Structure formats: structure tokens, C-alpha cells
Amino acid sequence: MKFIGIDLGWSSGASGLCCLNWQNNQLELIECDRQQSLNDILTWIDTQVSPTEPAIIAVDAPTIIPNPVGMREADKLTHKHFGRYHAGCYPANLSRPFAQKTIEFGLSLEARGFVHAPIMEAQKLGRYQIEVYPHPATINLFKLDKIIKYKKGKLAERQLELMKLCQYIIDILPSLEPSLNLSCGTGKMPVSLGGLIPLKIPTSVATLKALEDKLDALLCAYIGAHWWYWGIERNLVLGDRTTGYIVIPQLR
């Protein structure tokens, strides 16, 4: 079973991509990448997952948007449950400039057999897609009092916050169930996450953004794995298939 994380560029800009594989009762990092166009993203997915291979694609973008204006119910619920952590999501409706792109992406995944799975039997093999949102996921997975603010602010502030995120990933995801295996051949934990995290902090906005996109995609992939592994037992589903939904992991 593979788990694909997509930090989709909603209107413009590159998208972060990540592939995890379930092997020997743990998750292994296969690849992280960035691609620009929807066609290139779909081609990358096709290279990671064969046409009959089971996988979950977890997308950080609203792929179901039925409402002409306003907010989806799922968006409202993120503010209700996670607003105090600064983790309410951006409102999605059909008048937004990104709507056509994100909906089209979800439909392209459906054409490849990845069905929406706001309800799913835990650990059942299949081809699924879900919408996810990393900020509230980090609140629950890392037991935070507020989100890690690595997306906005001055470069120096974003550098520090992004390094915090890296450290949480390294320290906590290997200890959870399902476990993300980050060990190298010597059995020691690599600081670089298999080369994903540079040994030096990125010193420009462009390089920082590139790392941010890949780490967000890694989080998306892990959320997909957590949903598959536990189902509704340890996950929260905000919204539904008709109005749009967001899957958020919860610890015991």
C-alpha cells in the first residue's frame, strides 16, 4: 500500500509531492518532489503508483466544492474545532480563482480509480483519495498549543519555524502508530530525512518555499496513512462527500 501526499499549488506555483510505502509494518519514505502543472503532477503519480496498485492520495486542497459562495461546512468546522490554535482553513467556493483547478485535480484522480473516502474500513486495500489539512493535523499529532507558523513572516522567523517542524517530524512521527521509519543503515536517525532536509537552513525565500512544499506533502502522505491504518477510530472527518470533507488525525 502506498500513500501519496500532494501539497497542491491552488492557483499558481509548484506543488509538493511525497510517496510513502507500507512495508514490514512501517512507513518508508520513497520520494519527495515538486512539480508545476497538473499534467506533471499526474505523471509523477503514475510513476509512483501502477494502474492496479492500492494507494491513498491525500490532497491539501479543496477537491469537492459544491457551494457557489461562502464557506463549505468542512471549512467552518475547522474554525470551530481548531480556530483557537490558529488552524482554521481558507474558505473554498466556486467563485474562488483556484476552484476550477482543485476540482479538476480531484476528478482526474477519480478517473484513475481513486475514489473519495470520507468513510473507509481501516486497512482495507483500495485506491482512495481524501482531502487533508496539515495545520490541524500537526496540532493533534505533535500536541501543540498553536500552529507552527512557517508559512508567513520574515525570512529569519520562517527559517526557525520550519526547522521546528523538521524536528517534530524527526522526533515524533517515528514514535507514532503507524510509524514512519527514518532510520538509515546504521540504525541511527538521520537529520536529513533521507536527504529531504538540508544540512544547512535554506537562506532564500525560494529554497525555503521548496522545502516547505515537500514537508507539507510528507505530512499529507502521513495523514493518508493514519486514515488508512486507523479509520474513524483515531481520525476526525469534518464534512461529507456531498459538501466536501477534511480528514484530520487524532491520537488516542
C-alpha positions as CSV (number, residue, x, y, z in Angstrom):
1,M,0.0,0.0,0.0
2,K,1.4,3.4,-0.9
3,F,0.5,6.8,0.4
4,I,0.8,9.9,-1.8
5,G,0.8,13.4,-0.3
6,I,0.0,16.3,-2.5
7,D,0.5,19.9,-1.3
8,L,-1.3,21.3,-4.3
9,G,-0.5,24.8,-5.6
10,W,-4.1,26.1,-5.6
11,S,-3.7,28.7,-8.3
12,S,-0.1,29.0,-9.3
13,G,3.3,27.9,-8.1
14,A,4.8,24.4,-7.6
15,S,3.1,21.6,-5.7
16,G,4.9,19.4,-3.2
17,L,4.7,15.7,-3.7
18,C,5.6,12.8,-1.4
19,C,5.3,9.0,-1.7
20,L,5.4,6.7,1.4
21,N,5.3,2.9,1.2
22,W,3.8,0.5,3.8
23,Q,6.4,-2.3,4.2
24,N,7.3,-4.5,7.2
25,N,4.6,-2.8,9.3
26,Q,6.1,0.6,9.0
27,L,6.1,3.5,6.6
28,E,9.2,4.2,4.4
29,L,9.9,7.4,2.6
30,I,10.2,6.6,-1.1
31,E,10.5,10.1,-2.7
32,C,9.7,13.8,-2.3
33,D,9.5,16.1,-5.3
34,R,7.9,19.3,-6.7
35,Q,6.1,19.7,-10.0
36,Q,4.4,22.7,-11.6
37,S,1.5,21.7,-13.8
38,L,-1.4,19.3,-13.1
39,N,-0.2,17.1,-16.0
40,D,3.2,16.8,-14.5
41,I,1.8,16.0,-11.1
42,L,-0.4,13.3,-12.5
43,T,2.5,11.9,-14.5
44,W,4.5,11.8,-11.3
45,I,1.7,9.9,-9.5
46,D,1.5,7.5,-12.4
47,T,5.2,6.7,-12.0
48,Q,4.8,6.1,-8.3
49,V,1.6,4.0,-8.4
50,S,0.8,1.5,-11.1
51,P,-2.8,1.4,-12.5
52,T,-3.8,-1.6,-10.3
53,E,-1.8,-0.8,-7.2
54,P,-3.6,0.1,-4.0
55,A,-2.9,3.6,-2.7
56,I,-4.3,6.7,-0.9
57,I,-3.7,10.1,-2.3
58,A,-4.1,12.8,0.4
59,V,-4.5,16.3,-1.1
60,D,-4.1,19.6,0.7
61,A,-6.7,21.4,-1.4
62,P,-10.5,21.5,-1.7
63,T,-11.3,19.0,-4.4
64,I,-15.0,19.0,-3.7
65,I,-16.6,22.5,-3.9
66,P,-20.4,22.5,-4.4
67,N,-21.2,25.9,-2.9
68,P,-21.3,29.0,-5.2
69,V,-20.3,31.4,-2.5
70,G,-19.4,31.4,1.2
71,M,-17.7,28.5,3.1
72,R,-18.1,24.8,3.0
73,E,-19.3,23.1,6.1
74,A,-15.9,21.4,6.5
75,D,-14.2,24.8,6.4
76,K,-16.5,26.2,9.1
77,L,-15.8,23.2,11.3
78,T,-12.0,23.7,11.1
79,H,-12.6,27.1,12.6
80,K,-14.9,25.7,15.3
81,H,-12.5,22.9,16.3
82,F,-9.1,24.4,15.6
83,G,-9.6,28.2,15.4
84,R,-8.1,28.7,18.8
85,Y,-4.9,27.1,17.6
86,H,-4.9,29.5,14.5
87,A,-5.6,26.4,12.3
88,G,-8.9,27.3,10.7
89,C,-8.7,26.8,6.9
90,Y,-9.1,29.1,4.0
91,P,-12.8,29.3,2.7
92,A,-13.5,27.5,-0.6
93,N,-16.3,28.3,-3.0
94,L,-16.9,28.2,-6.8
95,S,-16.2,31.9,-7.2
96,R,-12.6,31.5,-6.0
97,P,-9.9,31.6,-8.7
98,F,-8.5,28.2,-7.6
99,A,-11.8,26.3,-7.7
100,Q,-11.6,25.0,-11.2
101,K,-8.0,23.7,-10.8
102,T,-8.6,21.9,-7.5
103,I,-11.9,20.4,-8.6
104,E,-10.3,19.3,-11.9
105,F,-7.5,17.6,-10.0
106,G,-9.9,15.6,-7.8
107,L,-11.8,14.5,-11.0
108,S,-8.5,13.4,-12.6
109,L,-7.8,11.2,-9.6
110,E,-11.2,9.7,-9.8
111,A,-10.6,8.9,-13.5
112,R,-7.6,6.9,-12.3
113,G,-9.8,4.9,-9.9
114,F,-9.0,6.9,-6.7
115,V,-12.5,7.2,-5.1
116,H,-13.3,9.7,-2.4
117,A,-13.1,8.0,1.0
118,P,-14.6,10.1,3.9
119,I,-15.8,6.7,5.1
120,M,-13.4,3.8,4.9
121,E,-12.8,0.4,6.5
122,A,-9.4,0.5,8.3
123,Q,-6.6,-1.2,6.5
124,K,-8.7,-2.2,3.5
125,L,-6.7,-2.2,0.3
126,G,-8.0,0.0,-2.5
127,R,-7.5,3.2,-4.4
128,Y,-8.7,6.2,-2.5
129,Q,-8.4,10.0,-2.3
130,I,-9.0,12.3,0.6
131,E,-8.8,16.0,1.4
132,V,-6.4,16.8,4.3
133,Y,-5.2,19.9,6.0
134,P,-1.7,19.7,7.7
135,H,-2.1,22.6,10.2
136,P,-4.8,20.9,12.5
137,A,-3.1,17.6,11.9
138,T,0.1,18.9,13.5
139,I,-1.9,20.3,16.4
140,N,-3.1,16.8,17.2
141,L,-0.1,14.7,16.2
142,F,2.5,16.9,17.8
143,K,0.3,18.1,20.8
144,L,0.8,21.8,20.0
145,D,-0.8,24.8,21.6
146,K,-0.8,26.6,18.3
147,I,0.3,26.0,14.7
148,I,4.0,26.2,13.7
149,K,4.0,29.5,11.7
150,Y,6.4,28.6,8.9
151,K,4.4,29.9,6.0
152,K,4.3,33.7,6.7
153,G,6.6,36.3,8.2
154,K,10.1,37.5,7.8
155,L,12.6,35.0,6.4
156,A,14.5,34.6,9.7
157,E,11.3,33.8,11.5
158,R,10.1,31.3,8.9
159,Q,13.5,29.6,9.0
160,L,13.2,29.0,12.7
161,E,9.7,27.8,12.5
162,L,10.4,25.4,9.6
163,M,13.3,23.9,11.5
164,K,10.9,23.3,14.4
165,L,8.6,21.4,12.0
166,C,11.5,19.3,10.8
167,Q,12.4,18.4,14.3
168,Y,8.8,17.5,15.2
169,I,8.7,15.2,12.2
170,I,12.0,13.5,13.1
171,D,11.2,13.2,16.8
172,I,7.5,12.2,16.8
173,L,6.4,10.5,13.6
174,P,8.7,7.5,14.1
175,S,7.2,7.0,17.6
176,L,3.5,7.0,16.4
177,E,1.4,4.2,15.0
178,P,1.8,3.8,12.1
179,S,5.5,4.5,12.4
180,L,7.5,6.5,9.8
181,N,10.8,4.8,9.5
182,L,13.6,7.4,9.2
183,S,16.5,5.2,10.2
184,C,19.5,4.7,8.0
185,G,21.5,1.6,7.6
186,T,23.4,2.1,10.8
187,G,20.1,2.3,12.8
188,K,20.7,5.9,13.6
189,M,18.2,8.7,12.9
190,P,19.3,10.9,10.0
191,V,18.8,14.6,10.5
192,S,18.2,15.0,6.8
193,L,15.2,12.6,6.4
194,G,16.9,10.7,3.7
195,G,18.2,13.9,2.1
196,L,14.9,15.8,2.2
197,I,16.0,18.2,4.9
198,P,19.3,20.1,4.0
199,L,22.1,20.1,6.5
200,K,22.0,23.9,6.4
201,I,18.9,26.0,6.8
202,P,17.7,27.4,3.5
203,T,18.9,31.0,3.1
204,S,16.4,32.3,0.5
205,V,12.7,32.6,0.2
206,A,12.7,30.3,-2.9
207,T,14.7,27.4,-1.2
208,L,12.7,27.8,1.9
209,K,9.4,27.5,0.0
210,A,10.7,24.4,-1.8
211,L,11.5,22.7,1.5
212,E,8.1,23.8,2.9
213,D,6.2,22.3,0.0
214,K,8.0,18.9,0.4
215,L,7.5,18.8,4.1
216,D,3.8,19.7,3.7
217,A,3.5,16.8,1.2
218,L,5.2,14.5,3.6
219,L,2.6,15.4,6.3
220,C,-0.2,14.9,3.8
221,A,1.1,11.4,3.0
222,Y,1.4,10.6,6.7
223,I,-2.2,11.8,7.3
224,G,-3.4,9.5,4.5
225,A,-1.5,6.6,6.1
226,H,-3.0,7.4,9.5
227,W,-6.5,7.4,8.0
228,W,-6.0,4.0,6.3
229,Y,-4.4,2.5,9.4
230,W,-7.0,3.6,12.0
231,G,-10.1,4.7,10.1
232,I,-12.6,6.6,12.1
233,E,-11.3,5.2,15.4
234,R,-8.5,7.7,15.5
235,N,-9.4,10.3,12.9
236,L,-11.8,13.2,12.7
237,V,-13.8,13.7,9.5
238,L,-15.2,17.2,9.1
239,G,-17.9,17.5,6.4
240,D,-19.0,14.8,4.0
241,R,-18.7,13.5,0.4
242,T,-21.5,15.8,-0.8
243,T,-20.4,19.1,0.6
244,G,-16.7,18.5,0.9
245,Y,-14.7,16.9,3.8
246,I,-11.4,17.1,5.6
247,V,-9.7,14.2,7.4
248,I,-7.7,15.1,10.5
249,P,-5.8,12.5,12.6
250,Q,-6.4,12.2,16.3
251,L,-4.3,10.4,18.9
252,R,-5.9,8.1,21.5
